[in-house]
């Protein structure tokens, strides 16, 4: 399975959720919603498919950037 498809779906759902609830300025609420509604798009079939280390790092980086966006920190910083 192409991880670009999974990442694309994740970013689409993340943008939708984030822009609807970010105005409430409650990072934990946004994190819970993103974890519930968006993370499954990113992790779809990852346990069944044999992804390479590079693909797994790409998925991890995508998740870290989303979390960084929620908590208003630079994506390059350690979480």
C-alpha positions in Angstrom: 0.0 0.0 0.0 1.2 3.5 -0.9 1.9 5.5 2.3 1.3 8.7 0.3 -2.4 7.8 0.1 -2.5 7.2 3.9 -0.7 10.5 4.6 -2.9 12.4 2.2 -6.1 11.1 3.9 -4.6 11.9 7.3 -3.7 15.5 6.3 -7.2 16.0 4.8 -8.9 14.9 7.9 -6.4 16.7 10.2 -7.0 20.0 8.4 -10.7 19.6 8.7 -10.7 18.8 12.4 -8.0 21.3 13.3 -9.6 24.2 11.6 -13.0 23.6 13.1 -11.9 23.2 16.7 -8.6 25.2 17.0 -10.6 28.3 17.8 -11.4 26.9 21.2 -7.7 26.9 22.1 -7.9 23.6 24.0 -4.9 21.6 22.7 -5.9 18.4 24.6 -9.4 18.4 23.0 -7.8 18.9 19.6 -5.3 16.1 20.3 -8.1 13.7 21.4 -10.2 14.5 18.2 -7.2 14.1 15.9 -6.2 10.9 17.6 -9.7 9.5 17.3 -10.6 10.7 13.8 -7.4 11.3 11.9 -4.8 8.8 13.3 -6.6 5.8 11.8 -6.1 7.2 8.3 -2.4 7.3 9.0 -2.1 3.9 10.6 -4.4 2.0 8.2 -3.0 -1.5 7.7 0.4 -0.7 9.0 0.4 -3.8 11.2 -0.4 -6.1 8.3 1.9 -4.7 5.7 5.7 -4.9 5.8 6.7 -1.2 5.6 10.3 -0.3 5.3 12.1 1.7 8.0 12.0 4.7 5.8 8.2 4.5 5.3 7.7 4.0 9.1 9.8 7.1 9.8 7.8 9.0 7.2 4.6 8.0 9.0 6.1 9.0 12.4 7.3 12.3 11.1 3.8 13.0 9.7 2.3 12.4 13.2 4.9 14.5 14.9 4.3 17.4 12.6 0.6 17.2 13.3 1.2 17.2 17.1 3.7 20.1 16.7 1.0 22.0 14.8 -1.5 21.4 17.6 0.9 22.6 20.4 2.4 25.4 18.3 6.0 24.2 18.3 8.5 23.7 15.5 8.2 20.4 13.7 11.9 19.8 14.0 12.0 19.9 17.8 11.9 16.7 19.8 8.5 16.0 21.4 
